[in-house]
Amino acid sequence: MSKFETTLSDRSDCHITLFHDPEDPSTFIVRKWKRGIFGRRIALSRWFLTRKQAEAYVHKLMKECGGTGRVAS
C-alpha cells in the first residue's frame, strides 16, 4: 500500500481504501478489495473529484457490507 492510500474499513470481507495523491488534488479513488486464494485483488474502483463525494460513497459501501469500519477524518 502506498503512503497516499488510507484504509477506511479493514474487515476481512470488506476492505476499503481511499487513494489521494496531493500532487493531483482533483482525484480521489475508492477501492474495495476482495480476498482470494492468492491474496487480495481489487473488486471495485471508483474515481471522485472531491473527498466529500468519495466519503459518501464509502459510507454507502460500508452499509452494503453490513457493518461499520473506521472512517478517516
C-alpha positions in Angstrom: 0.0 0.0 0.0 1.4 3.4 -0.9 1.7 6.3 1.5 -1.2 8.1 -0.2 -3.6 5.3 0.5 -5.8 5.3 3.6 -7.6 2.2 5.0 -11.2 3.1 5.8 -12.5 -0.3 6.6 -10.3 -3.2 7.4 -12.7 -6.1 7.8 -11.6 -9.2 6.0 -14.8 -9.4 3.9 -15.0 -5.6 3.3 -11.6 -4.0 2.9 -12.0 -0.4 1.6 -9.2 2.1 0.9 -9.1 5.8 -0.2 -6.2 6.9 -2.5 -5.4 10.5 -2.9 -2.1 12.0 -4.3 -1.5 15.6 -3.0 0.2 16.4 -6.3 -3.0 15.7 -8.1 -5.7 17.4 -5.9 -8.7 16.5 -8.1 -8.6 12.7 -7.8 -9.9 10.6 -5.0 -10.0 6.8 -5.7 -12.1 4.5 -3.6 -11.1 0.8 -3.9 -12.9 -2.2 -2.4 -10.6 -5.3 -2.1 -11.7 -8.9 -2.2 -9.7 -11.7 -0.6 -8.9 -14.5 -2.9 -6.8 -17.7 -2.9 -3.6 -15.9 -3.8 -4.1 -12.7 -1.8 -6.2 -9.6 -2.3 -7.4 -8.2 -5.5 -9.4 -5.1 -6.4 -13.1 -5.9 -6.7 -14.2 -2.3 -7.2 -12.6 1.0 -8.1 -14.4 4.4 -8.4 -12.9 7.8 -9.0 -14.3 11.1 -7.5 -13.5 14.8 -7.8 -13.9 15.7 -4.1 -13.2 14.0 -0.8 -16.9 14.6 0.3 -18.2 12.6 -2.7 -15.7 9.8 -2.0 -16.6 9.5 1.7 -20.3 9.5 0.9 -19.7 6.5 -1.4 -17.6 4.8 1.2 -20.4 5.1 3.8 -22.7 3.5 1.2 -20.3 0.7 0.6 -19.9 0.0 4.3 -23.7 -0.1 4.8 -23.8 -2.7 2.0 -21.1 -4.7 3.8 -23.3 -4.8 6.8 -21.1 -3.1 9.3 -19.2 -0.1 10.3 -15.5 0.3 9.9 -13.3 3.2 10.9 -13.6 6.3 8.7 -10.6 8.6 8.1 -11.1 12.2 9.0 
